[in-house]
């Protein structure tokens, strides 16, 4: 789809260069258990997307495992609804073209730095509340109940 496009080739080369830095570990594709363990060990899930996400499963999983999101809070996506108060990213911007907005990039970078500088102890309560919220809100049992309720309502009309 886009692998042959010039922007992707440049981006890929830059990512491969960055992966060579000290302290960076690239694992490639991993299974669900390894991913859950990685989320649980990580402090934050940084996600400055311009995509109009409808059901950001990666964020649901990371939050359920204690990984606090720092997103773009893309106003035209479901991210603000899913992450709620736990998202440490900057206020959302209208339009959603983040990379073209130097002020937004600065605000997002500052959000990441601020989160990293916050002590683990200060984040502990937030992390525990977020895990409980995500595990309750995004459980398959709850999703099934919501769908069943929607189907029942649709059948009654």
LOZA-176084 format. One record per residue: residue number from 0; x, y, z negated of N, C-alpha, C, O in turn. Coordinates in nm, 4 decimals, decimal comma. Each point is the difference from the previous one (the first is absolute). Layout:
{site NUM; {X; Y; Z}; {X; Y; Z}; {X; Y; Z}; {X; Y; Z}}
...
***
This chain:
{site 0; {0,0827; -0,1186; 0,0000}; {-0,0827; 0,1186; 0,0000}; {0,0873; 0,1251; 0,0000}; {-0,0139; 0,0835; 0,0894}}
{site 1; {0,1025; -0,0681; -0,1860}; {0,0814; 0,1214; -0,0072}; {0,1483; -0,0303; -0,0099}; {0,0811; 0,0924; -0,0060}}
{site 2; {-0,0434; -0,2203; 0,0041}; {0,1404; -0,0361; -0,0197}; {0,0933; 0,0545; 0,1071}; {0,1178; 0,0235; -0,0270}}
{site 3; {-0,1687; -0,0031; 0,1478}; {0,0829; 0,0534; 0,1065}; {0,0006; 0,1512; 0,0072}; {0,0709; 0,0576; 0,0826}}
{site 4; {-0,1483; 0,0079; -0,1676}; {-0,0083; 0,1461; 0,0038}; {0,1231; 0,0614; -0,0659}; {0,0527; -0,0515; -0,0986}}
{site 5; {-0,0091; 0,1622; 0,1559}; {0,1236; 0,0644; -0,0451}; {-0,0030; 0,0356; -0,1487}; {0,0988; -0,0217; -0,0701}}
{site 6; {-0,2103; 0,0759; 0,0210}; {-0,0077; 0,0392; -0,1419}; {0,0192; -0,1210; -0,0905}; {0,0624; 0,0102; -0,1056}}
{site 7; {-0,1164; -0,1255; 0,1471}; {0,0125; -0,1199; -0,0829}; {0,1433; -0,0517; 0,0000}; {0,0515; -0,0411; -0,1040}}
{site 8; {0,0119; 0,0432; 0,2186}; {0,1394; -0,0463; 0,0098}; {0,0893; 0,0851; -0,0903}; {0,0851; -0,0528; -0,0716}}
{site 9; {-0,1051; 0,1852; 0,0755}; {0,0784; 0,0904; -0,0868}; {-0,0312; -0,0253; -0,1469}; {0,0904; -0,0074; -0,0832}}
{site 10; {-0,2203; -0,0061; 0,0517}; {-0,0402; -0,0252; -0,1389}; {0,0612; -0,1300; -0,0502}; {0,0536; -0,0042; -0,1107}}
{site 11; {-0,0607; -0,1010; 0,1897}; {0,0537; -0,1302; -0,0393}; {0,1504; 0,0086; -0,0251}; {0,0497; -0,0556; -0,0979}}
{site 12; {0,0224; 0,1245; 0,1850}; {0,1447; 0,0163; -0,0174}; {0,0296; 0,0732; -0,1304}; {0,0919; -0,0374; -0,0729}}
{site 13; {-0,1693; 0,1412; 0,0434}; {0,0200; 0,0750; -0,1244}; {-0,0302; -0,0875; -0,1212}; {0,0737; 0,0046; -0,0985}}
{site 14; {-0,1802; -0,0842; 0,1036}; {-0,0339; -0,0892; -0,1113}; {0,1098; -0,1033; -0,0215}; {0,0366; -0,0286; -0,1141}}
{site 15; {0,0155; -0,0268; 0,2208}; {0,1082; -0,0985; -0,0122}; {0,1248; 0,0635; -0,0606}; {0,0706; -0,0637; -0,0781}}
{site 16; {-0,0437; 0,1879; 0,1137}; {0,1133; 0,0713; -0,0594}; {-0,0228; 0,0215; -0,1494}; {0,0899; -0,0228; -0,0810}}
{site 17; {-0,2106; 0,0667; 0,0449}; {-0,0318; 0,0267; -0,1401}; {0,0020; -0,1271; -0,0847}; {0,0323; 0,0055; -0,1186}}
{site 18; {-0,0662; -0,1185; 0,1776}; {0,0000; -0,1265; -0,0732}; {0,1400; -0,0426; -0,0424}; {0,0147; -0,0874; -0,0855}}
{site 19; {0,0874; 0,1473; 0,1436}; {0,1386; -0,0348; -0,0325}; {0,0526; 0,0732; -0,1232}; {0,1127; -0,0251; -0,0427}}
{site 20; {-0,1924; 0,1152; -0,0152}; {0,0432; 0,0786; -0,1148}; {0,0114; -0,0872; -0,1251}; {-0,0707; -0,0996; -0,0146}}
{site 21; {0,1595; 0,1384; -0,0737}; {0,0095; -0,0667; -0,1295}; {-0,1319; 0,0155; -0,0734}; {-0,0610; 0,1068; 0,0035}}
{site 22; {0,0167; -0,2119; -0,0694}; {-0,1217; 0,0039; -0,0797}; {-0,1267; -0,0328; 0,0771}; {-0,1074; -0,0108; -0,0591}}
{site 23; {0,1186; -0,0052; 0,1912}; {-0,1167; -0,0335; 0,0813}; {0,0040; -0,1495; 0,0297}; {0,1009; -0,0532; 0,0464}}
{site 24; {-0,2121; -0,0127; -0,0738}; {-0,0106; -0,1432; 0,0285}; {-0,1183; -0,0219; 0,0936}; {-0,1122; 0,0408; -0,0301}}
{site 25; {0,1371; -0,1036; 0,1405}; {-0,1057; -0,0302; 0,0960}; {-0,0288; -0,1496; -0,0074}; {0,0902; -0,0825; 0,0145}}
{site 26; {-0,2155; 0,0491; -0,0369}; {-0,0371; -0,1401; -0,0153}; {-0,0720; -0,0562; 0,1213}; {-0,0177; -0,1215; 0,0093}}
{site 27; {-0,0241; 0,2054; 0,0834}; {-0,0769; -0,0493; 0,1138}; {-0,1380; -0,0433; -0,0451}; {-0,0502; 0,0475; -0,1019}}
{site 28; {-0,0113; -0,1369; 0,1768}; {-0,1324; -0,0497; -0,0371}; {0,0083; -0,0941; -0,1195}; {0,0850; -0,0890; -0,0040}}
{site 29; {-0,1726; 0,1089; -0,0921}; {-0,0037; -0,0867; -0,1187}; {-0,1443; -0,0423; -0,0262}; {-0,0934; 0,0602; 0,0531}}
{site 30; {0,0757; -0,1629; -0,1343}; {-0,1328; -0,0499; -0,0337}; {-0,0693; 0,0850; -0,1059}; {0,0577; 0,0945; -0,0538}}
{site 31; {-0,1818; -0,1299; 0,0254}; {-0,0823; 0,0758; -0,0948}; {0,0590; 0,0010; -0,1414}; {-0,0022; 0,1033; -0,0669}}
{site 32; {0,0536; -0,2145; 0,0220}; {0,0552; -0,0068; -0,1359}; {0,1233; 0,0882; -0,0118}; {0,0138; 0,0745; -0,0971}}
{site 33; {0,0757; -0,0821; 0,1945}; {0,1200; 0,0851; -0,0022}; {-0,0380; 0,1478; 0,0069}; {0,0625; 0,0844; -0,0643}}
{site 34; {-0,1654; -0,0545; 0,1427}; {-0,0429; 0,1395; 0,0128}; {-0,0597; 0,0500; -0,1311}; {0,0289; 0,1118; -0,0426}}
{site 35; {-0,1121; -0,1941; -0,0218}; {-0,0585; 0,0391; -0,1290}; {0,1102; 0,0228; -0,1030}; {-0,0065; 0,0952; -0,0777}}
{site 36; {0,1069; -0,1816; 0,0768}; {0,1136; 0,0170; -0,0925}; {0,0747; 0,1301; 0,0288}; {0,0403; 0,0710; -0,0921}}
{site 37; {-0,0223; -0,0406; 0,2199}; {0,0695; 0,1245; 0,0372}; {-0,0801; 0,1219; -0,0448}; {0,0567; 0,0950; -0,0539}}
{site 38; {-0,1881; -0,0971; 0,0757}; {-0,0841; 0,1106; -0,0464}; {0,0119; 0,0160; -0,1515}; {0,0106; 0,1118; -0,0505}}
{site 39; {-0,0125; -0,2242; -0,0218}; {0,0060; 0,0056; -0,1464}; {0,1333; 0,0562; -0,0492}; {0,0049; 0,0651; -0,1044}}
{site 40; {0,1022; -0,0894; 0,1783}; {0,1316; 0,0510; -0,0399}; {0,0225; 0,1447; 0,0427}; {0,0799; 0,0715; -0,0605}}
{site 41; {-0,1506; -0,0291; 0,1646}; {0,0191; 0,1357; 0,0521}; {-0,0740; 0,1007; -0,0872}; {-0,1001; -0,0340; -0,0631}}
{site 42; {0,1473; 0,1537; 0,0593}; {-0,0687; 0,1036; -0,0759}; {-0,1091; 0,0687; 0,0804}; {-0,1069; 0,0320; -0,0519}}
{site 43; {0,1362; -0,0097; 0,1811}; {-0,0904; 0,0800; 0,0820}; {-0,0120; -0,0602; 0,1399}; {0,0903; -0,0673; 0,0496}}
{site 44; {-0,2049; 0,0943; 0,0115}; {-0,0239; -0,0382; 0,1390}; {-0,0122; 0,1308; 0,0767}; {-0,1026; 0,0675; -0,0085}}
{site 45; {0,2063; -0,0314; 0,0833}; {-0,0012; 0,1262; 0,0736}; {-0,0615; -0,0242; 0,1371}; {0,0429; -0,0884; 0,0742}}
{site 46; {-0,1447; 0,1690; -0,0416}; {-0,0798; -0,0257; 0,1189}; {-0,0494; 0,1307; 0,0616}; {-0,1166; 0,0361; -0,0159}}
{site 47; {0,2063; 0,0358; 0,0870}; {-0,0394; 0,1271; 0,0610}; {-0,0590; -0,0196; 0,1399}; {0,0602; 0,0412; 0,0991}}
{site 48; {-0,1748; -0,1025; -0,0911}; {-0,0563; -0,0361; 0,1294}; {-0,0858; 0,1099; 0,0617}; {-0,0612; 0,0807; -0,0699}}
{site 49; {0,0586; -0,0802; 0,2010}; {-0,0905; 0,0860; 0,0766}; {-0,1141; -0,0830; 0,0584}; {-0,0827; 0,0516; 0,0752}}
{site 50; {0,0786; -0,1793; -0,1098}; {-0,1010; -0,0914; 0,0522}; {-0,1298; 0,0148; -0,0784}; {0,0008; 0,0180; -0,1218}}
{site 51; {-0,1101; -0,0257; 0,1926}; {-0,1320; 0,0084; -0,0639}; {-0,0385; -0,1374; -0,0543}; {-0,0840; -0,0701; 0,0564}}
{site 52; {0,1468; 0,0344; -0,1657}; {-0,0227; -0,1302; -0,0637}; {-0,1454; -0,0142; -0,0430}; {-0,0600; 0,0956; -0,0491}}
{site 53; {0,0031; -0,2145; 0,0674}; {-0,1365; -0,0261; -0,0457}; {-0,0020; -0,0921; -0,1208}; {-0,0883; 0,0121; -0,0849}}
{site 54; {0,1822; -0,1025; 0,0753}; {0,0086; -0,0914; -0,1143}; {0,1471; -0,0338; -0,0196}; {0,0467; -0,1034; 0,0478}}
{site 55; {0,0259; 0,1885; -0,1168}; {0,1447; -0,0178; -0,0137}; {0,0355; -0,1151; -0,0961}; {0,0289; 0,0217; -0,1176}}
{site 56; {-0,0319; -0,1433; 0,1712}; {0,0225; -0,1187; -0,0824}; {0,1374; 0,0037; -0,0660}; {0,0145; -0,0446; -0,1138}}
{site 57; {0,0864; 0,0967; 0,1827}; {0,1325; 0,0102; -0,0596}; {-0,0032; 0,0842; -0,1275}; {0,0690; -0,0316; -0,0969}}
{site 58; {-0,1486; 0,1383; 0,0967}; {-0,0113; 0,0833; -0,1197}; {-0,0769; -0,0722; -0,1102}; {0,0352; 0,0104; -0,1175}}
{site 59; {-0,1395; -0,0831; 0,1549}; {-0,0766; -0,0768; -0,0992}; {0,0910; -0,1002; -0,0709}; {-0,0009; -0,0102; -0,1226}}
{site 60; {0,0788; -0,0628; 0,2007}; {0,0895; -0,1010; -0,0572}; {0,1081; 0,0638; -0,0864}; {0,0296; -0,0485; -0,1092}}
{site 61; {0,0289; 0,1569; 0,1581}; {0,1071; 0,0637; -0,0771}; {-0,0530; 0,0539; -0,1326}; {0,0639; -0,0157; -0,1040}}
{site 62; {-0,1810; 0,0791; 0,1081}; {-0,0583; 0,0544; -0,1228}; {-0,0350; -0,1113; -0,0983}; {0,0220; 0,0150; -0,1202}}
{site 63; {-0,0757; -0,1256; 0,1689}; {-0,0368; -0,1121; -0,0868}; {0,1214; -0,0619; -0,0665}; {-0,0121; -0,0669; -0,1026}}
{site 64; {0,1291; 0,0890; 0,1608}; {0,1229; -0,0536; -0,0571}; {0,0833; 0,1057; -0,0723}; {0,1144; -0,0257; -0,0374}}
{site 65; {-0,1721; 0,1450; 0,0177}; {0,0662; 0,1015; -0,0812}; {0,0885; 0,0977; 0,0742}; {0,0760; 0,0739; -0,0626}}
{site 66; {-0,0838; -0,0717; 0,1934}; {0,0835; 0,0875; 0,0811}; {-0,0804; 0,1264; 0,0327}; {-0,0944; -0,0049; 0,0788}}
{site 67; {0,1315; 0,1156; -0,1385}; {-0,0765; 0,1242; 0,0102}; {0,0173; 0,0629; 0,1387}; {0,1128; 0,0169; 0,0463}}
{site 68; {-0,2241; 0,0181; 0,0205}; {0,0104; 0,0571; 0,1342}; {0,0397; 0,1478; 0,0012}; {-0,0423; 0,0793; -0,0841}}
{site 69; {0,1242; -0,0465; 0,1818}; {0,0317; 0,1387; 0,0322}; {-0,0293; 0,0098; 0,1496}; {0,0847; -0,0338; 0,0827}}
{site 70; {-0,2047; 0,0800; -0,0485}; {-0,0431; -0,0007; 0,1395}; {-0,0166; 0,1415; 0,0532}; {0,0236; 0,0993; -0,0689}}
{site 71; {-0,0653; -0,0951; 0,1946}; {-0,0299; 0,1273; 0,0640}; {-0,1384; 0,0501; -0,0392}; {-0,0348; 0,1149; 0,0275}}
{site 72; {-0,0439; -0,2005; -0,0915}; {-0,1396; 0,0314; -0,0316}; {-0,0708; 0,0494; 0,1259}; {-0,0768; 0,0961; -0,0036}}
{site 73; {0,1040; -0,1631; 0,1134}; {-0,0550; 0,0385; 0,1301}; {-0,1500; 0,0224; -0,0146}; {-0,0750; -0,0919; -0,0329}}
{site 74; {0,0327; 0,2146; 0,0577}; {-0,1395; 0,0400; -0,0230}; {-0,0988; -0,0720; 0,0905}; {-0,1176; -0,0110; -0,0347}}
{site 75; {0,1617; -0,0377; 0,1484}; {-0,0885; -0,0690; 0,0942}; {0,0108; -0,1517; -0,0156}; {-0,0292; -0,0743; 0,0936}}
{site 76; {0,0710; 0,0286; -0,2111}; {0,0161; -0,1430; -0,0237}; {-0,0680; -0,0374; -0,1316}; {-0,0529; 0,0852; -0,0715}}
{site 77; {0,0559; -0,2133; 0,0422}; {-0,0567; -0,0499; -0,1256}; {0,1017; 0,0022; -0,1134}; {-0,0325; -0,0381; -0,1125}}
{site 78; {0,1534; 0,0816; 0,1398}; {0,1056; -0,0015; -0,1018}; {-0,0392; 0,0771; -0,1258}; {0,0158; -0,0539; -0,1095}}
{site 79; {-0,0662; 0,1773; 0,1193}; {-0,0373; 0,0700; -0,1234}; {-0,1047; -0,0759; -0,0819}; {0,0066; -0,0021; -0,1229}}
{site 80; {-0,1026; -0,0598; 0,1908}; {-0,1033; -0,0766; -0,0698}; {0,0595; -0,1233; -0,0682}; {-0,0333; -0,0288; -0,1149}}
{site 81; {0,1198; -0,0432; 0,1833}; {0,0557; -0,1229; -0,0546}; {0,0985; 0,0260; -0,1125}; {-0,0017; -0,0704; -0,1010}}
{site 82; {0,0869; 0,1696; 0,1164}; {0,1051; 0,0250; -0,1000}; {-0,0466; 0,0878; -0,1153}; {0,0497; -0,0121; -0,1120}}
{site 83; {-0,1448; 0,1001; 0,1394}; {-0,0559; 0,0845; -0,1043}; {0,1044; 0,0774; -0,0768}; {0,0954; 0,0530; 0,0570}}
{site 84; {-0,1147; -0,0476; -0,1858}; {0,0868; 0,0781; -0,0890}; {0,1422; -0,0526; -0,0080}; {0,0888; 0,0697; -0,0490}}
{site 85; {-0,0656; -0,1913; 0,0961}; {0,1310; -0,0621; -0,0165}; {0,1008; 0,0417; 0,1068}; {0,1200; -0,0226; -0,0162}}
{site 86; {-0,1667; 0,0825; 0,1239}; {0,0872; 0,0434; 0,1082}; {0,0779; 0,1230; -0,0452}; {-0,0591; 0,1008; -0,0387}}
{site 87; {0,1908; -0,1093; 0,0435}; {0,0858; 0,1107; -0,0433}; {0,0435; 0,0905; 0,1156}; {0,0829; 0,0890; -0,0186}}
{site 88; {-0,1386; -0,1118; 0,1375}; {0,0346; 0,0825; 0,1153}; {-0,0563; 0,1401; -0,0119}; {-0,0788; 0,0289; -0,0900}}
{site 89; {0,1204; 0,0598; 0,1830}; {-0,0473; 0,1382; -0,0028}; {-0,1470; 0,0089; 0,0416}; {-0,0580; -0,0972; 0,0484}}
{site 90; {-0,0003; 0,2135; -0,0677}; {-0,1376; 0,0209; 0,0432}; {-0,0105; -0,0265; 0,1499}; {0,0933; 0,0282; 0,0751}}
{site 91; {-0,2079; -0,0830; -0,0315}; {-0,0167; -0,0267; 0,1431}; {-0,0023; 0,1277; 0,0821}; {-0,0374; 0,1069; -0,0483}}
{site 92; {0,0780; -0,1208; 0,1723}; {0,0007; 0,1123; 0,0937}; {-0,1036; -0,0273; 0,1086}; {-0,0161; -0,1145; 0,0422}}
{site 93; {-0,0535; 0,2166; 0,0032}; {-0,0913; -0,0200; 0,1127}; {0,0801; -0,0300; 0,1273}; {0,1125; 0,0468; 0,0169}}
{site 94; {-0,1711; -0,1231; 0,0687}; {0,0638; -0,0287; 0,1284}; {0,0782; -0,1293; 0,0014}; {-0,0101; -0,0763; 0,0960}}
{site 95; {0,0867; 0,0497; -0,1978}; {0,0691; -0,1262; -0,0120}; {0,1280; -0,0179; 0,0797}; {0,0546; -0,1103; 0,0018}}
{site 96; {-0,0040; 0,2147; 0,0647}; {0,1253; -0,0130; 0,0742}; {0,1134; 0,0417; -0,0936}; {0,0450; 0,1146; 0,0003}}
{site 97; {-0,0021; -0,2080; -0,0773}; {0,0933; 0,0261; -0,1086}; {0,1387; 0,0388; 0,0500}; {0,0586; 0,0975; -0,0469}}
{site 98; {-0,0071; -0,1737; 0,1413}; {0,1380; 0,0242; 0,0431}; {0,0185; 0,1369; 0,0647}; {0,1131; 0,0466; 0,0143}}
{site 99; {-0,2229; 0,0185; 0,0252}; {0,0070; 0,1331; 0,0606}; {-0,0161; 0,1112; -0,1026}; {-0,0056; 0,1173; 0,0369}}
{site 100; {-0,0018; -0,1521; -0,1653}; {-0,0259; 0,0981; -0,1052}; {0,1147; -0,0012; -0,1019}; {-0,0027; -0,0786; -0,0946}}
{site 101; {0,1033; 0,1650; 0,1131}; {0,1154; 0,0014; -0,0902}; {-0,0383; 0,0224; -0,1464}; {0,0633; -0,0555; -0,0899}}
{site 102; {-0,1655; 0,1355; 0,0660}; {-0,0443; 0,0235; -0,1385}; {-0,0518; -0,1293; -0,0623}; {0,0307; -0,0312; -0,1151}}
{site 103; {-0,1096; -0,0440; 0,1924}; {-0,0509; -0,1266; -0,0511}; {0,1141; -0,0971; -0,0267}; {0,0019; -0,0665; -0,1035}}
{site 104; {0,0934; 0,0579; 0,1963}; {0,1143; -0,0894; -0,0190}; {0,0756; 0,0351; -0,1281}; {0,0427; -0,0887; -0,0740}}
{site 105; {-0,0268; 0,2165; 0,0489}; {0,0667; 0,0455; -0,1215}; {-0,0802; -0,0384; -0,1244}; {0,0558; -0,0478; -0,0988}}
{site 106; {-0,1875; 0,0693; 0,1049}; {-0,0859; -0,0358; -0,1136}; {0,0023; -0,1499; -0,0257}; {0,0045; -0,0434; -0,1151}}
{site 107; {-0,0076; -0,0363; 0,2221}; {0,0006; -0,1458; -0,0167}; {0,1335; -0,0457; -0,0587}; {0,0028; -0,0826; -0,0913}}
{site 108; {0,1063; 0,1355; 0,1430}; {0,1321; -0,0350; -0,0539}; {0,0106; 0,0376; -0,1473}; {0,0550; -0,0755; -0,0801}}
{site 109; {-0,1072; 0,1912; 0,0452}; {0,0014; 0,0437; -0,1408}; {-0,0830; -0,0948; -0,0865}; {0,0365; -0,0271; -0,1144}}
{site 110; {-0,1470; -0,0231; 0,1678}; {-0,0827; -0,0951; -0,0746}; {0,0780; -0,1276; -0,0297}; {-0,0073; -0,0542; -0,1103}}
{site 111; {0,0812; 0,0074; 0,2086}; {0,0797; -0,1216; -0,0181}; {0,1075; 0,0231; -0,1062}; {0,0173; -0,0819; -0,0902}}
{site 112; {0,0539; 0,1922; 0,1010}; {0,1068; 0,0308; -0,0962}; {-0,0575; 0,0142; -0,1407}; {0,0574; -0,0518; -0,0957}}
{site 113; {-0,1691; 0,1210; 0,0825}; {-0,0650; 0,0185; -0,1309}; {-0,0379; -0,1360; -0,0612}; {0,0207; -0,0229; -0,1192}}
{site 114; {-0,0755; -0,0655; 0,2005}; {-0,0387; -0,1325; -0,0492}; {0,1227; -0,0793; -0,0456}; {-0,0027; -0,0642; -0,1050}}
{site 115; {0,1077; 0,0687; 0,1823}; {0,1222; -0,0742; -0,0331}; {0,0622; 0,0519; -0,1291}; {0,0575; -0,0771; -0,0769}}
{site 116; {-0,0688; 0,2069; 0,0532}; {0,0590; 0,0600; -0,1211}; {-0,0842; -0,0242; -0,1251}; {0,0473; 0,0231; -0,1113}}
{site 117; {-0,1712; -0,0692; 0,1281}; {-0,0857; -0,0277; -0,1148}; {0,0443; -0,1310; -0,0631}; {0,0224; -0,0988; 0,0700}}
{site 118; {-0,0097; 0,0980; -0,2012}; {0,0502; -0,1202; -0,0666}; {-0,0981; -0,1163; 0,0124}; {-0,1209; 0,0192; 0,0124}}
{site 119; {0,1761; -0,1395; -0,0162}; {-0,0839; -0,1207; 0,0067}; {-0,0997; -0,0017; -0,1141}; {-0,1139; -0,0438; 0,0166}}
{site 120; {0,1563; 0,0913; -0,1317}; {-0,0887; 0,0023; -0,1175}; {-0,1191; 0,0927; 0,0229}; {-0,1127; -0,0321; -0,0378}}
{site 121; {0,1385; 0,1474; 0,1000}; {-0,1092; 0,0940; 0,0287}; {-0,0964; -0,0546; 0,1052}; {-0,1172; 0,0375; 0,0016}}
{site 122; {0,1652; -0,1252; 0,0858}; {-0,0841; -0,0587; 0,1046}; {-0,0722; -0,1267; -0,0464}; {-0,0924; -0,0463; 0,0668}}
{site 123; {0,1330; -0,0088; -0,1783}; {-0,0513; -0,1307; -0,0429}; {-0,1529; -0,0016; -0,0134}; {-0,0644; -0,0916; 0,0511}}
{site 124; {0,0058; 0,1896; -0,1175}; {-0,1448; 0,0043; -0,0190}; {-0,0742; 0,0130; 0,1318}; {-0,0999; -0,0680; 0,0231}}
{site 125; {0,1499; 0,1563; 0,0635}; {-0,0606; 0,0182; 0,1314}; {0,0074; -0,1293; 0,0801}; {-0,0972; -0,0402; 0,0640}}
{site 126; {0,2118; -0,0235; -0,0681}; {0,0202; -0,1242; 0,0751}; {-0,0973; -0,1082; -0,0473}; {-0,0584; -0,0705; 0,0824}}
{site 127; {0,0405; 0,0567; -0,2134}; {-0,0901; -0,1024; -0,0541}; {-0,1462; 0,0300; 0,0345}; {-0,0746; -0,0910; 0,0363}}
{site 128; {0,0332; 0,2172; -0,0471}; {-0,1375; 0,0374; 0,0370}; {-0,0249; -0,0254; 0,1485}; {-0,1061; -0,0484; 0,0394}}
{site 129; {0,2062; 0,0820; 0,0420}; {-0,0123; -0,0190; 0,1439}; {-0,0121; -0,1480; 0,0351}; {-0,0822; -0,0374; 0,0836}}
{site 130; {0,1625; -0,0459; -0,1463}; {-0,0076; -0,1443; 0,0266}; {-0,1386; -0,0538; -0,0341}; {-0,0581; -0,0756; 0,0779}}
{site 131; {0,0054; 0,1138; -0,1929}; {-0,1332; -0,0468; -0,0406}; {-0,1058; 0,0489; 0,0991}; {-0,0879; -0,0761; 0,0405}}
{site 132; {0,0970; 0,2029; -0,0022}; {-0,0936; 0,0581; 0,0969}; {0,0053; -0,0774; 0,1320}; {-0,1033; -0,0429; 0,0513}}
{site 133; {0,2224; 0,0255; 0,0026}; {0,0158; -0,0644; 0,1308}; {-0,0440; -0,1460; -0,0044}; {-0,0658; -0,0473; 0,0927}}
{site 134; {0,1010; -0,0237; -0,1981}; {-0,0370; -0,1419; -0,0092}; {-0,1505; -0,0174; -0,0123}; {-0,0552; -0,1000; 0,0460}}
{site 135; {-0,0106; 0,1959; -0,1071}; {-0,1460; -0,0058; -0,0102}; {-0,0650; 0,0452; 0,1305}; {-0,0862; -0,0688; 0,0547}}
{site 136; {0,1278; 0,1830; -0,0064}; {-0,0641; 0,0599; 0,1186}; {0,0228; -0,0788; 0,1276}; {-0,0893; -0,0080; 0,0843}}
{site 137; {0,2067; -0,0499; -0,0685}; {0,0342; -0,0656; 0,1255}; {-0,0050; -0,1524; -0,0062}; {0,0492; -0,0666; 0,0910}}
{site 138; {-0,1075; 0,0106; -0,1963}; {-0,0067; -0,1463; -0,0102}; {-0,0954; -0,0554; 0,1059}; {-0,0951; 0,0672; 0,0400}}
{site 139; {0,1209; -0,1884; 0,0044}; {-0,0865; -0,0624; 0,1005}; {-0,1403; -0,0216; -0,0543}; {-0,0977; 0,0095; 0,0743}}
{site 140; {0,0872; -0,0384; -0,2037}; {-0,1333; -0,0162; -0,0597}; {-0,0810; 0,1287; 0,0135}; {-0,1176; -0,0038; 0,0362}}
{site 141; {0,1794; 0,1152; -0,0648}; {-0,0716; 0,1276; 0,0103}; {-0,0362; 0,0316; 0,1452}; {-0,1110; 0,0451; 0,0285}}
{site 142; {0,2037; -0,0687; 0,0617}; {-0,0279; 0,0249; 0,1416}; {-0,1165; -0,0871; 0,0457}; {-0,0899; 0,0478; 0,0693}}
{site 143; {0,0911; -0,1751; -0,1077}; {-0,1093; -0,0904; 0,0387}; {-0,1332; 0,0482; -0,0575}; {-0,1020; -0,0026; 0,0690}}
{site 144; {0,1024; 0,0461; -0,1938}; {-0,1230; 0,0516; -0,0617}; {-0,0513; 0,1234; 0,0742}; {-0,1200; 0,0124; 0,0243}}
{site 145; {0,2105; 0,0788; 0,0118}; {-0,0403; 0,1208; 0,0726}; {-0,0588; -0,0348; 0,1360}; {-0,1009; 0,0577; 0,0404}}
{site 146; {0,1623; -0,1503; 0,0296}; {-0,0523; -0,0407; 0,1313}; {-0,1368; -0,0658; -0,0158}; {-0,0926; 0,0285; 0,0759}}
{site 147; {0,0808; -0,1166; -0,1749}; {-0,1281; -0,0676; -0,0214}; {-0,1096; 0,1022; -0,0282}; {-0,1122; -0,0125; 0,0489}}
{site 148; {0,1459; 0,1131; -0,1280}; {-0,0963; 0,1058; -0,0312}; {-0,0389; 0,0771; 0,1268}; {-0,1174; 0,0304; 0,0210}}
{site 149; {0,2146; 0,0004; 0,0613}; {-0,0279; 0,0712; 0,1249}; {-0,0885; -0,0839; 0,0928}; {-0,0939; 0,0520; 0,0604}}
{site 150; {0,1237; -0,1802; -0,0496}; {-0,0815; -0,0872; 0,0844}; {-0,1417; -0,0108; -0,0538}; {-0,0962; 0,0010; 0,0768}}
{site 151; {0,0830; -0,0112; -0,2082}; {-0,1331; -0,0096; -0,0602}; {-0,0803; 0,1277; 0,0262}; {-0,1187; -0,0065; 0,0320}}
{site 152; {0,1833; 0,1218; -0,0455}; {-0,0679; 0,1267; 0,0275}; {-0,0404; 0,0112; 0,1458}; {-0,1092; 0,0480; 0,0305}}
{site 153; {0,1948; -0,0912; 0,0589}; {-0,0296; 0,0045; 0,1423}; {-0,1130; -0,0915; 0,0373}; {-0,0781; 0,0308; 0,0899}}
{site 154; {0,0680; -0,1440; -0,1581}; {-0,1050; -0,0962; 0,0269}; {-0,1369; 0,0504; -0,0477}; {-0,1034; -0,0375; 0,0553}}
{site 155; {0,1038; 0,1226; -0,1584}; {-0,1247; 0,0501; -0,0589}; {-0,0629; 0,1106; 0,0838}; {-0,1196; 0,0257; -0,0134}}
{site 156; {0,1959; 0,0397; 0,0985}; {-0,0557; 0,1126; 0,0773}; {-0,0690; -0,0433; 0,1258}; {-0,0512; 0,0837; 0,0742}}
***
